[in-house]
């Protein structure tokens, strides 16, 4: 078995800020929170907007599905774009496109325009998410990576949680489409923050320094090898994608199924929509409590100490859910599900950063996100297939099997590729 090799030891002093204000808080967390509030506000209003434009429920569901479809289709081009123009510029471009897409959805005269706007929003989100992941991988020391990326995942969860409430305030007593205007404002603010805290401000450095740096870049462009292509990255790292990538797909499927099983089982039990929403909110609240502790455990003990238990807990909660037949019992299973999902906060981004190459990182992470997002789309399909065959419980139990498979895949392949897997591999790499 190939042993993971250690990179250079981190040189950043231990007393340096864990979350530097300019590069991390303003450069990633704040724009991400604002952007995700906008997309979160959009999610509940796509279907009613489509119905208002004449769609039946099935067609409205297809329009809503264009958001994740647009995201998956844009994952690979997002990596190539970020590699070409840079992570920060890619985020700025994505925020700009998202603002116009939200505006197009607000002004949409028909279903075609609305569908294109929804798909464009998903594509912009794909670019934004990939670029911020790649950016934080570059600026964060490896021994602090999990805490920073799990916090980023927590910020994403908080934004998606707050978005529907903010959208409800905007649309209350008015047109449901006003929620799209909130998205316009959120994307514009996120973009403005990124522009305001750009890495290089021309007035901050002497002209001589800027000229010497420009000359160094020109010399590097003449002597450096050609940039990697997407096909080259796929070829060079195919063993990672066909091993650890399977674990990424399975983890994504378990997480995606979580979004479906609670509402579906609530409908199966005959619970009213408000009760199901409260149960879902309970799971989300538990979920948001654990993102920083999860990152701290991953940084100090290793990725497997979070990856394996989180998938076991989620798989167990999926198995237990069909045995519940009261609101209290469903609440317990939902809270357990939220606990497992919260434990896994940032695990896939952290593993992606661990195994991504310095050259071709953006393209690598683009493929990584295709696997993750494809898994997120696969999970609900597994649950729905069970329901279509006449057994909601069978569909939910199938996702429990996915949880067990994800646990085994992580345990098998994470130590194979990451020096941060656990104390054993960290010790072999000289990191502890």
C-alpha positions as CSV (number, residue, x, y, z in Angstrom):
1,X,0.0,0.0,0.0
2,X,1.3,3.5,-0.9
3,X,1.9,5.5,2.2
4,X,0.9,9.2,2.3
5,X,3.8,11.5,2.2
6,X,4.2,14.5,4.5
7,X,4.3,18.0,3.1
8,X,6.4,20.7,4.6
9,X,5.8,21.4,8.3
10,X,3.5,24.5,8.9
11,X,5.5,27.6,9.5
12,X,2.7,29.8,10.8
13,X,3.1,30.6,14.5
14,X,0.7,29.0,16.9
15,X,-0.5,32.3,18.3
16,X,-1.5,33.7,14.9
17,X,-5.3,34.2,14.5
18,X,-7.1,31.1,13.5
19,X,-9.5,33.2,11.4
20,X,-7.6,36.2,10.0
21,X,-10.0,39.0,9.5
22,X,-9.1,40.0,6.0
23,X,-8.2,36.8,4.3
24,X,-10.7,34.4,6.0
25,X,-13.5,36.3,7.7
26,X,-14.0,39.0,5.1
27,X,-12.4,37.1,2.3
28,X,-14.6,34.0,2.7
29,X,-17.0,33.7,5.7
30,X,-18.9,36.9,5.3
31,X,-19.5,36.7,1.5
32,X,-20.4,33.0,1.9
33,X,-23.0,33.8,4.7
34,X,-24.6,36.6,2.7
35,X,-24.6,34.6,-0.6
36,X,-26.2,31.6,1.1
37,X,-28.9,33.7,2.7
38,X,-29.8,34.7,-0.9
39,X,-29.9,31.1,-2.2
40,X,-31.7,29.9,0.9
41,X,-34.4,32.6,0.4
42,X,-34.8,31.3,-3.2
43,X,-35.4,27.7,-2.4
44,X,-39.0,27.9,-1.0
45,X,-40.3,30.3,-3.7
46,X,-39.3,28.5,-6.9
47,X,-42.3,26.2,-6.9
48,X,-44.9,28.8,-6.1
49,X,-43.4,31.1,-8.7
50,X,-43.5,28.4,-11.4
51,X,-47.1,27.6,-10.5
52,X,-48.0,31.3,-10.8
53,X,-46.6,31.2,-14.3
54,X,-48.9,28.3,-15.2
55,X,-46.9,25.2,-14.3
56,X,-48.5,22.1,-12.7
57,X,-46.9,20.6,-9.7
58,X,-44.8,18.1,-11.6
59,X,-43.4,20.8,-13.9
60,X,-42.8,23.1,-11.0
61,X,-40.8,20.3,-9.4
62,X,-38.7,20.1,-12.5
63,X,-38.0,23.8,-12.5
64,X,-36.9,23.5,-8.8
65,X,-34.6,20.6,-9.7
66,X,-32.8,22.8,-12.2
67,X,-30.9,24.5,-9.3
68,X,-28.9,21.3,-8.3
69,X,-28.7,20.3,-11.9
70,X,-27.2,23.6,-12.9
71,X,-24.7,23.2,-10.0
72,X,-23.6,19.7,-11.0
73,X,-23.2,20.7,-14.7
74,X,-21.1,23.7,-13.7
75,X,-18.8,21.9,-11.3
76,X,-16.2,20.9,-13.8
77,X,-16.2,24.2,-15.8
78,X,-16.0,26.0,-12.4
79,X,-12.7,24.3,-11.7
80,X,-11.3,25.3,-15.1
81,X,-12.5,28.9,-14.7
82,X,-11.0,29.2,-11.2
83,X,-7.7,27.8,-12.5
84,X,-7.7,30.3,-15.3
85,X,-8.7,33.6,-13.6
86,X,-7.9,32.9,-10.0
87,X,-10.1,31.9,-7.0
88,X,-11.0,35.4,-5.9
89,X,-11.9,36.6,-9.4
90,X,-14.0,33.5,-10.0
91,X,-16.0,34.3,-6.8
92,X,-16.5,37.9,-7.9
93,X,-17.7,36.7,-11.4
94,X,-20.0,34.1,-9.8
95,X,-21.5,36.7,-7.5
96,X,-22.2,39.0,-10.4
97,X,-23.8,36.2,-12.5
98,X,-25.9,35.2,-9.5
99,X,-27.2,38.8,-9.0
100,X,-28.3,38.9,-12.7
101,X,-29.8,35.4,-12.4
102,X,-31.9,36.4,-9.4
103,X,-33.0,39.5,-11.2
104,X,-34.0,37.4,-14.3
105,X,-36.1,35.1,-12.0
106,X,-37.8,38.1,-10.5
107,X,-38.7,39.5,-14.0
108,X,-39.3,36.1,-15.7
109,X,-42.3,36.4,-18.0
110,X,-42.6,32.6,-18.5
111,X,-41.4,29.2,-17.3
112,X,-38.5,29.1,-19.8
113,X,-36.9,32.3,-18.4
114,X,-37.5,31.2,-14.9
115,X,-35.9,27.8,-15.5
116,X,-32.9,29.3,-17.1
117,X,-32.5,31.7,-14.3
118,X,-32.7,28.9,-11.7
119,X,-30.1,26.9,-13.6
120,X,-27.8,29.9,-13.9
121,X,-28.1,30.5,-10.1
122,X,-27.1,26.9,-9.5
123,X,-24.1,27.3,-11.9
124,X,-23.1,30.5,-10.2
125,X,-23.3,28.8,-6.8
126,X,-21.1,26.0,-8.1
127,X,-18.4,28.4,-9.1
128,X,-18.7,30.4,-5.9
129,X,-18.5,27.3,-3.7
130,X,-15.5,25.8,-5.5
131,X,-13.5,29.0,-5.7
132,X,-13.9,29.7,-1.9
133,X,-12.9,26.1,-1.1
134,X,-9.8,26.4,-3.3
135,X,-9.0,29.8,-1.9
136,X,-9.2,28.7,1.7
137,X,-7.1,25.6,0.9
138,X,-4.4,28.0,-0.3
139,X,-4.4,30.5,2.6
140,X,-4.9,28.1,5.5
141,X,-2.1,26.1,7.1
142,X,-2.7,22.3,6.9
143,X,-2.9,21.8,10.7
144,X,-5.7,24.4,10.9
145,X,-7.5,23.3,7.8
146,X,-10.3,21.3,9.3
147,X,-11.4,24.0,11.7
148,X,-11.5,26.7,9.0
149,X,-13.3,24.5,6.5
150,X,-15.8,23.1,9.0
151,X,-16.5,26.6,10.1
152,X,-17.1,27.5,6.4
153,X,-19.5,24.6,6.2
154,X,-21.2,25.9,9.4
155,X,-21.5,29.4,7.8
156,X,-23.1,27.7,4.8
157,X,-25.6,25.9,7.0
158,X,-26.5,29.1,8.9
159,X,-27.0,31.0,5.7
160,X,-29.2,28.3,4.3
161,X,-31.1,28.2,7.6
162,X,-31.7,32.0,7.8
163,X,-32.5,32.5,4.1
164,X,-36.1,31.2,4.1
165,X,-36.9,33.3,7.2
166,X,-35.4,36.4,5.6
167,X,-37.3,35.6,2.4
168,X,-40.6,35.1,4.4
169,X,-40.2,38.6,5.8
170,X,-39.6,40.1,2.3
171,X,-42.6,38.4,0.7
172,X,-45.0,38.8,3.6
173,X,-48.1,40.7,2.4
174,X,-46.6,41.1,-1.1
175,X,-45.6,39.3,-4.3
176,X,-43.8,36.0,-3.7
177,X,-41.2,37.0,-6.3
178,X,-39.9,39.7,-3.9
179,X,-37.8,36.9,-2.5
180,X,-35.7,36.9,-5.6
181,X,-34.9,40.6,-5.0
182,X,-33.4,39.6,-1.7
183,X,-31.2,37.2,-3.7
184,X,-30.2,40.1,-5.9
185,X,-29.2,42.2,-2.9
186,X,-27.4,39.3,-1.2
187,X,-25.3,38.4,-4.3
188,X,-24.4,42.0,-4.8
189,X,-23.3,42.5,-1.2
190,X,-21.2,39.3,-1.3
191,X,-19.6,40.5,-4.5
192,X,-18.9,44.0,-3.1
193,X,-17.3,42.5,0.0
194,X,-15.0,40.4,-2.1
195,X,-14.0,43.4,-4.3
196,X,-13.4,45.5,-1.2
197,X,-11.0,43.0,0.4
198,X,-9.2,41.9,-2.7
199,X,-5.8,40.3,-2.0
200,X,-3.7,42.9,-3.8
201,X,-4.5,46.6,-3.5
202,X,-2.3,48.6,-6.0
203,X,-1.9,51.5,-3.6
204,X,-0.6,49.3,-0.8
205,X,2.8,48.6,-2.3
206,X,5.6,50.8,-3.8
207,X,5.7,51.0,-7.5
208,X,9.2,49.4,-7.6
209,X,7.9,46.4,-5.8
210,X,5.0,46.0,-8.2
211,X,7.3,46.3,-11.2
212,X,9.7,43.7,-9.8
213,X,6.8,41.3,-9.1
214,X,5.4,41.8,-12.6
215,X,8.8,41.0,-14.0
216,X,9.0,37.9,-11.9
217,X,5.6,36.7,-13.1
218,X,6.6,37.2,-16.7
219,X,9.7,35.2,-16.2
220,X,7.8,32.5,-14.4
221,X,5.3,32.4,-17.3
222,X,8.2,31.8,-19.8
223,X,9.9,29.1,-17.8
224,X,7.0,27.2,-16.1
225,X,5.4,24.2,-17.7
226,X,2.0,24.6,-19.3
227,X,-1.0,24.7,-16.9
228,X,-2.6,21.3,-16.3
229,X,-5.8,20.4,-18.2
230,X,-8.9,18.9,-16.8
231,X,-8.3,15.6,-18.7
232,X,-4.7,15.6,-17.4
233,X,-5.9,16.0,-13.8
234,X,-8.4,13.2,-14.3
235,X,-5.7,10.9,-15.7
236,X,-3.1,11.7,-13.1
237,X,-5.5,11.3,-10.1
238,X,-7.8,8.6,-11.4
239,X,-6.8,6.3,-8.5
240,X,-8.0,8.8,-5.9
241,X,-11.2,9.5,-7.7
242,X,-12.0,5.7,-8.1
243,X,-11.3,4.9,-4.5
244,X,-11.7,7.8,-2.1
245,X,-14.0,9.4,-4.6
246,X,-16.5,6.5,-4.0
247,X,-16.5,7.5,-0.3
248,X,-17.2,11.1,-1.3
249,X,-20.2,9.9,-3.5
250,X,-21.6,7.8,-0.6
251,X,-21.2,10.5,2.0
252,X,-23.0,13.0,-0.3
253,X,-25.8,10.5,-0.9
254,X,-26.4,10.0,2.8
255,X,-26.4,13.8,3.4
256,X,-28.7,14.3,0.4
257,X,-31.2,11.7,1.6
258,X,-31.4,13.5,5.0
259,X,-33.2,16.4,3.2
260,X,-35.9,14.0,2.0
261,X,-36.5,11.3,4.6
262,X,-37.9,13.5,7.3
263,X,-40.6,15.2,5.2
264,X,-41.4,12.0,3.4
265,X,-41.8,10.0,6.6
266,X,-43.8,12.8,8.2
267,X,-46.2,12.7,5.2
268,X,-46.4,8.9,5.6
269,X,-47.4,9.3,9.2
270,X,-50.0,11.9,8.3
271,X,-48.3,14.8,10.2
272,X,-49.3,18.3,9.2
273,X,-46.8,20.4,7.3
274,X,-46.1,22.8,10.2
275,X,-45.2,19.9,12.5
276,X,-42.9,18.4,9.9
277,X,-41.3,21.8,9.4
278,X,-40.7,22.1,13.2
279,X,-39.1,18.6,13.3
280,X,-36.9,19.5,10.3
281,X,-35.9,22.8,12.0
282,X,-35.0,20.8,15.2
283,X,-32.6,18.6,13.1
284,X,-31.2,21.7,11.5
285,X,-30.6,23.4,14.9
286,X,-28.7,20.4,16.3
287,X,-26.8,20.3,13.0
288,X,-25.5,23.8,13.4
289,X,-24.2,23.3,16.9
290,X,-21.3,21.0,16.0
291,X,-19.4,22.5,13.1
292,X,-16.5,24.0,15.1
293,X,-16.0,21.0,17.5
294,X,-16.0,18.7,14.5
295,X,-13.2,20.7,12.9
296,X,-11.2,20.8,16.1
297,X,-11.4,17.0,16.5
298,X,-10.3,16.6,12.8
299,X,-7.3,18.9,13.3
300,X,-6.2,17.3,16.6
301,X,-7.0,13.6,16.2
302,X,-7.5,13.1,12.5
303,X,-10.3,13.0,9.9
304,X,-11.5,9.4,10.6
305,X,-12.4,10.4,14.2
306,X,-15.2,12.5,12.7
307,X,-15.9,10.8,9.3
308,X,-16.5,7.3,10.6
309,X,-18.7,8.2,13.7
310,X,-20.8,10.7,11.7
311,X,-21.7,8.2,9.0
312,X,-22.5,5.5,11.7
313,X,-24.8,7.9,13.5
314,X,-26.5,9.0,10.3
315,X,-26.9,5.4,9.1
316,X,-28.3,4.4,12.5
317,X,-30.8,7.3,12.5
318,X,-32.0,6.3,9.0
319,X,-32.5,2.7,10.2
320,X,-34.5,3.9,13.3
321,X,-36.8,6.3,11.5
322,X,-39.2,3.8,10.0
323,X,-39.7,2.3,13.5
324,X,-41.1,5.7,14.8
325,X,-44.9,6.3,14.8
326,X,-45.3,9.4,17.0
327,X,-44.1,13.0,16.9
328,X,-41.8,12.5,19.9
329,X,-40.1,9.5,18.4
330,X,-39.6,11.2,15.0
331,X,-38.1,14.1,16.8
332,X,-35.5,11.8,18.5
333,X,-34.6,10.2,15.2
334,X,-34.4,13.6,13.5
335,X,-32.2,15.1,16.2
336,X,-29.9,12.0,15.9
337,X,-29.8,12.6,12.2
338,X,-28.9,16.3,12.8
339,X,-26.2,15.2,15.2
340,X,-24.6,12.9,12.6
341,X,-24.8,15.5,9.9
342,X,-23.4,18.2,12.2
343,X,-20.5,16.0,13.1
344,X,-19.6,15.6,9.5
345,X,-19.5,19.4,8.9
346,X,-16.6,20.2,6.5
347,X,-15.4,16.6,6.2
348,X,-15.6,16.4,2.4
349,X,-14.1,19.8,1.9
350,X,-11.3,19.0,4.3
351,X,-10.5,15.7,2.6
352,X,-10.6,17.4,-0.8
353,X,-8.0,19.9,0.4
354,X,-5.9,17.2,2.0
355,X,-5.6,15.2,-1.3
356,X,-5.7,18.0,-3.8
357,X,-2.4,18.7,-5.7
358,X,-0.8,22.1,-5.6
359,X,-0.8,22.2,-9.4
360,X,-4.2,21.8,-10.9
361,X,-6.0,22.2,-7.5
362,X,-9.0,24.0,-8.9
363,X,-9.7,21.4,-11.6
364,X,-9.2,18.6,-9.0
365,X,-11.7,20.2,-6.7
366,X,-14.1,20.6,-9.6
367,X,-14.1,16.8,-10.1
368,X,-14.4,16.4,-6.3
369,X,-17.5,18.5,-6.2
370,X,-19.1,16.6,-9.1
371,X,-18.8,13.5,-6.9
372,X,-20.1,15.2,-3.9
373,X,-23.0,16.9,-5.6
374,X,-23.9,13.8,-7.6
375,X,-24.1,11.9,-4.4
376,X,-26.4,14.6,-2.9
377,X,-28.7,14.1,-5.9
378,X,-28.5,10.3,-5.7
379,X,-29.7,10.1,-2.0
380,X,-33.2,11.5,-2.5
381,X,-33.6,9.3,-5.6
382,X,-32.9,6.2,-3.5
383,X,-35.6,7.2,-1.0
384,X,-38.1,8.1,-3.7
385,X,-37.4,4.8,-5.5
386,X,-38.5,3.0,-2.4
387,X,-41.6,5.1,-2.1
388,X,-42.4,4.5,-5.8
389,X,-42.1,0.7,-5.2
390,X,-44.7,0.9,-2.4
391,X,-42.5,1.1,0.7
392,X,-41.3,4.3,2.1
393,X,-39.6,2.4,4.9
394,X,-37.6,0.4,2.4
395,X,-36.3,3.5,0.8
396,X,-35.3,5.0,4.2
397,X,-33.6,1.7,5.2
398,X,-31.7,1.7,1.9
399,X,-30.1,5.1,2.9
400,X,-29.1,3.4,6.2
401,X,-27.2,0.9,4.1
402,X,-25.6,3.8,2.3
403,X,-24.5,5.1,5.7
404,X,-22.8,1.8,6.5
405,X,-21.1,1.7,3.1
406,X,-19.9,5.3,3.5
407,X,-18.4,4.3,6.9
408,X,-16.5,1.4,5.4
409,X,-15.3,3.4,2.4
410,X,-13.9,6.2,4.6
411,X,-12.2,3.7,6.9
412,X,-10.7,1.9,3.9
413,X,-9.4,4.8,1.8
414,X,-8.9,7.9,3.9
415,X,-5.6,6.6,5.5
416,X,-4.6,5.5,2.0
417,X,-4.4,9.1,0.7
418,X,-4.4,11.5,3.6
419,X,-1.6,12.0,6.1
420,X,-4.2,13.6,8.4
421,X,-6.4,10.5,8.6
422,X,-5.6,9.6,12.2
423,X,-2.8,9.7,14.8
424,X,-1.1,6.7,13.1
425,X,-0.7,8.2,9.7
426,X,0.1,11.6,11.3
427,X,2.9,10.0,13.3
428,X,4.3,8.3,10.3
429,X,4.4,11.6,8.5
430,X,6.1,13.3,11.4
431,X,3.2,15.6,12.1
432,X,2.7,14.6,15.8
